[in-house]
Amino acid sequence: MKSTVGVGLIGCGRAGRIHARCFAGRTAGARLVAVADSDSAAALQTANDYGADNWYTDYRRLIADAAVDAVVVVTPTNSHCEIVVTAAAAGKHVLCEKPMALNVDECSQMIDAADRAGVKLQIGFMRRFDAGFRAAKQAIDNGEIGEVVLVKSLTHGPSVPQRWMYDIAASNGPLAEVNSHDIDTLRWFTGSEVREVYALAGNYRCPEARDEFPDFYDNVVLSTRLENGAQGLIEGAVSVAYGYDSRAEILGTKGILFVGGLAERPLTVCSASLQVQQPIVKSWRTLFSDAYEAEDAGFVQVIVDDGVPEVGGIDGLRAVEVVNAGNRSIRESLPVRLETQGVSV
Ligand SMILES: NC(=O)c1ccc[n+]([C@@H]2O[C@H](COP(=O)([O-])OP(=O)(O)OC[C@H]3O[C@@H](n4cnc5c(N)ncnc54)[C@H](O)[C@@H]3O)[C@@H](O)[C@H]2O)c1
């Protein structure tokens, strides 16, 4: 292995530019050597902003670039499978953003491709690298709240969905784009697998989508039972207007843990107007900026050490499985049992 891991970024949009920033100078042992985006302006701008030597509009050319040892895939979810399989087959290590893919079959193809090529495959569940979430996991593992009984996890985002998200059959909807993280949190904190889900959803804030996309939901509640008997409750919302909100509550037999909060800074202002004011977190970009850095550093370390990613393909697959079961539950208004836990990967 070379002394510096050459990283190629595929997808230079909102999340892609965060990884570009990390690999451009904040990740020891790695360097951003190339970027690709089907939009040439986005590729060129990102290459200029973050000092990449090369930029491409065809991701295949980036994968063929000899300076690229590892790729970070940050394109829309429906392209993850094709790009990851191509990169792995070319012998490149892969960090793929969540949701891993659209269905279990695609996830299995990606895992198989990485296994066959002997390359690393890490999935972008960066909450596992966030200091607060890690401290909660440590407290659980130390037995500080006894046995985990219930994990409640919510994500509310301010973004108005992009048009492609309105078609739930094509995008898997907010359960995938927003709540994949919460599903991973649930599995991580319970150390168990989801066995049954029941989900309710509705469109409360996006009237522009109602006629053309009657199945679209901007609010979802998903309740679950896990293999070890623990319970889970996941809540997701988009277009919430008030800020970015990610919180988890873990109830055990001997205590409770709270992770996250709405305050942007540990500051509360009480003024002569008799108002209590606290700035609210505006974006996942700022809330989790340290977590993205730690995630990218972890990916490089796994490559250098020939180690095992903390969040691998199977974690991505399990989350996709729950997303699909949740969407089926919404469609059929029935609880759905997960029958595919034994899927071979
Ligand atoms: N970890 C997180 O918290 C987090 C946050 C946001 C987004 N994401 C994930 O990252 C992915 C991208 O989301 P985003 O919000 O950055 O989207 P975005 O639309 O802002 O950016 C996607 C970029 O990919 C480019 N692109 C599309 N198809 C391509 C292809 N075939 N080859 C090369 N470039 C292509 C687009 O031109 C665009 O610039 C999604 O899977 C999303 O779920 C993860």
The ligand as an SDF file (V2000), in Angstrom:
LIG
                    3D

 44 48  0  0  0  0  0  0  0  0999 V2000
  -24.6860   10.7350    5.3950 N   0  0  0  0  0  0  0  0  0  0  0  0
  -25.5960   11.6800    5.3120 C   0  0  0  0  0  0  0  0  0  0  0  0
  -26.0590   12.1910    6.3140 O   0  0  0  0  0  0  0  0  0  0  0  0
  -26.0820   12.1500    3.9590 C   0  0  0  0  0  0  0  0  0  0  0  0
  -26.5350   13.4620    3.8180 C   0  0  0  0  0  0  0  0  0  0  0  0
  -26.9930   13.8610    2.5660 C   0  0  0  0  0  0  0  0  0  0  0  0
  -27.0040   12.9710    1.5020 C   0  0  0  0  0  0  0  0  0  0  0  0
  -26.5690   11.6780    1.6960 N   0  0  0  0  0  0  0  0  0  0  0  0
  -26.6040   10.7090    0.5910 C   0  0  0  0  0  0  0  0  0  0  0  0
  -25.6380   11.0780   -0.3870 O   0  0  0  0  0  0  0  0  0  0  0  0
  -26.1390   10.7990   -1.6830 C   0  0  0  0  0  0  0  0  0  0  0  0
  -26.1470   12.1020   -2.4900 C   0  0  0  0  0  0  0  0  0  0  0  0
  -27.0160   13.0270   -1.8560 O   0  0  0  0  0  0  0  0  0  0  0  0
  -26.8590   14.6200   -2.0450 P   0  0  0  0  0  0  0  0  0  0  0  0
  -27.8270   15.2220   -1.1340 O   0  0  0  0  0  0  0  0  0  0  0  0
  -25.4240   14.9930   -1.9550 O   0  0  0  0  0  0  0  0  0  0  0  0
  -27.3730   14.7520   -3.5510 O   0  0  0  0  0  0  0  0  0  0  0  0
  -27.0960   15.9520   -4.5670 P   0  0  0  0  0  0  0  0  0  0  0  0
  -28.2010   15.8850   -5.5630 O   0  0  0  0  0  0  0  0  0  0  0  0
  -26.8250   17.2150   -3.8530 O   0  0  0  0  0  0  0  0  0  0  0  0
  -25.7190   15.5030   -5.2760 O   0  0  0  0  0  0  0  0  0  0  0  0
  -25.6180   14.3700   -6.1040 C   0  0  0  0  0  0  0  0  0  0  0  0
  -24.5770   14.6680   -7.1830 C   0  0  0  0  0  0  0  0  0  0  0  0
  -24.3400   13.4640   -7.9250 O   0  0  0  0  0  0  0  0  0  0  0  0
  -24.2480   13.8130   -9.3180 C   0  0  0  0  0  0  0  0  0  0  0  0
  -24.5570   12.6110  -10.0990 N   0  0  0  0  0  0  0  0  0  0  0  0
  -25.7650   12.0430  -10.3110 C   0  0  0  0  0  0  0  0  0  0  0  0
  -25.6240   10.9010  -11.0110 N   0  0  0  0  0  0  0  0  0  0  0  0
  -24.2920   10.7510  -11.2480 C   0  0  0  0  0  0  0  0  0  0  0  0
  -23.5160    9.7610  -11.9110 C   0  0  0  0  0  0  0  0  0  0  0  0
  -24.0690    8.6880  -12.4690 N   0  0  0  0  0  0  0  0  0  0  0  0
  -22.1690    9.9420  -11.9780 N   0  0  0  0  0  0  0  0  0  0  0  0
  -21.5820   11.0280  -11.4170 C   0  0  0  0  0  0  0  0  0  0  0  0
  -22.2750   11.9880  -10.7690 N   0  0  0  0  0  0  0  0  0  0  0  0
  -23.6090   11.8450  -10.6750 C   0  0  0  0  0  0  0  0  0  0  0  0
  -25.2250   14.9630   -9.4890 C   0  0  0  0  0  0  0  0  0  0  0  0
  -24.9280   15.7490  -10.6450 O   0  0  0  0  0  0  0  0  0  0  0  0
  -25.0270   15.7400   -8.1880 C   0  0  0  0  0  0  0  0  0  0  0  0
  -24.0340   16.7380   -8.3010 O   0  0  0  0  0  0  0  0  0  0  0  0
  -27.5260   10.1740   -1.5020 C   0  0  0  0  0  0  0  0  0  0  0  0
  -27.4080    8.7760   -1.4870 O   0  0  0  0  0  0  0  0  0  0  0  0
  -27.9400   10.6920   -0.1360 C   0  0  0  0  0  0  0  0  0  0  0  0
  -28.8510    9.8620    0.5240 O   0  0  0  0  0  0  0  0  0  0  0  0
  -26.0930   11.2810    2.8860 C   0  0  0  0  0  0  0  0  0  0  0  0
  1  2  1  0
  2  3  2  0
  2  4  1  0
  4  5  1  0
  4 44  2  0
  5  6  2  0
  6  7  1  0
  7  8  2  0
  8  9  1  0
  8 44  1  0
  9 10  1  0
  9 42  1  0
 10 11  1  0
 11 12  1  0
 11 40  1  0
 12 13  1  0
 13 14  1  0
 14 15  2  0
 14 16  1  0
 14 17  1  0
 17 18  1  0
 18 19  2  0
 18 20  1  0
 18 21  1  0
 21 22  1  0
 22 23  1  0
 23 24  1  0
 23 38  1  0
 24 25  1  0
 25 26  1  0
 25 36  1  0
 26 27  1  0
 26 35  1  0
 27 28  2  0
 28 29  1  0
 29 30  1  0
 29 35  2  0
 30 31  1  0
 30 32  2  0
 32 33  1  0
 33 34  2  0
 34 35  1  0
 36 37  1  0
 36 38  1  0
 38 39  1  0
 40 41  1  0
 40 42  1  0
 42 43  1  0
M  CHG  2   8   1  16  -1
M  END
$$$$
